[in-house]
Amino acid sequence: MTPKSIYSDPKIPERVAAWLAAAGVGTLMLAIAVVMADIVARKGLGFSIRGTIDLTQLAQIACAFLALPLVFLRESHVSVDAFTDRLPRVLRRFVHRIAAVITLALMLAIAWYSFLQAGIQVGQGDKSVTLGIPILAYWLPALTGMALSCAAAAVVIWRDE
């Protein structure tokens, strides 16, 4: 008996992607709580919480990129099906696979160029403006989401429909 791969058990990638998406959303919820506390502090107590923008930007990046693999796996991107719905099933599956291959190629290119840009910024020691958060903290969720989106696109290509 051979162990199951992620391709033979479709629930494994979906579970991992769902946990990552939940982590991203949780991060954004924490940032929203900080923004709300900042508003209350500014209006009621006369002071502002330092670094709210830095934290909110980091949370937005984490939320968007960590949710992306789940979007790929569920094929939840905005699409126009008016043309493909009219195709015969065999041709529709072919078009679907070609679209998934193109998606994977584009995501690989985006991930690669983002990795190169991250290397430049990390090498220069870039940091956030207010709190001085190392730029790597911003790139890690983005690069993780991109890499896992590539994996998710590959799963979609090889998944039986």
Secondary structure by P-SEA (a helix, b strand, c coil): cccccccccaaaaaaaaaaaaaaaaaaaaaaaaaaaaaaaaaacccccccaaaaaaaaaaaaaaaaaaaaaaaaccccccccccccccaaaaaaaaaaaaaaaaaaaaaaaaaaaaaaaaaaaaccccccccccaaaaaaaaaaaaaaaaaaaaaaaaccc
